Amino acid sequence: MQVRLSDDLKDRLERVAERMEMPLSTLIRTILASFAKKPEAVRLTENGFTIEQEERILRSAKATEKAIKERRAEVYRSVDDALEALEREVKK
């Protein structure tokens, strides 16, 4: 089977496949197989996530913002700063 995709759709799917660490062909087969089993479950947002994944990310972001405002979470300027803080916690 051959499928023609717009350049925009192909680019978006390639980014999703890269995030999921799989070849584009595998992603497309997986989506089609899932769609064949349960069509309503294969709805992706414009960011390439399922609706459930995107909702989870948004909930997590809101919870993190709240924790930062309540000073229950620390903000780091870099990954190195975060890793250093984590290493200090592990040593305790």
N, C-alpha and C positions, 0 to 999 in steps of 0.2 A: 504494500500500500504506500502511496506517496501522498504527502500533504503539503500544500503550499501555505506558507505563513508570511504575514507581512514582516518587514524588517523589524518593526517596533515589537511585535509579539515575539518574534524569535529572540531578540535581544533580552526581553523581559524573562522569557523562559530559560535562556542561558544563564542569567543571573540567579534565578531560582535554583537551577541545577547545580551551579557552582556553590551556592550556599548549602545545599544538601549533599555536596560532595559526590555527585553522580553524573554520569554522562547525560547529555540532553536526550538521547534516544531512550535511555532507561526511565528518565522522568516522564517522557511522553507516554511510554508503555504503561507505566504505573498509573498515571492519570486516567488513561483510557480504560485500563482494567478496573480501577476503582469506580469509574463512571458507569461501566457496564453492570457492576454489581449494585451500586447505590447512587444513582445520578444526583440526588440532592446533596450528597456529602462532598462533592468535588467542586466546591465554589471557592475560588481563591480571590483574595483582595488584590488591589492594584500593586501591593508590595510583594505579592507572591506567596503570602501566607494563607492558611485556611482561616476562615472567620474565627474559629475557636482559638487558633494560635494568636491572631492579632488581638482578640479580646483579652487573652491572657497577658500579652505584652503590655497592653494599655493599662490593665489593672495593676500590674507590677510597677509600671512607671508612676502611676498615681500613688501607690502605697509607698514607693521610694521617696517621692516628693514630700509626702506627709511626714515620713520618718525624718527626713532632713530638716524640715521646718520645726519638728518637735525635738530636734537634736538627739534622736535615737540612732542616727546614722551619720557617718562621716563622709565628707566629700574630698576626693583626691584629685590632684591636678594632673596626675599621670598614672600609667599602669605601674611604673616603678614605685611610686609612692604607695599605691594600694598594696602591692606585693610586700613592701617593707613593713607596712602596718600588719599585714597578715602574718608575716614571719615573726614579728614581735609578739603577737597574740599566741602563736603556736609555742613559742619558747616559755611562756608563762606557766 
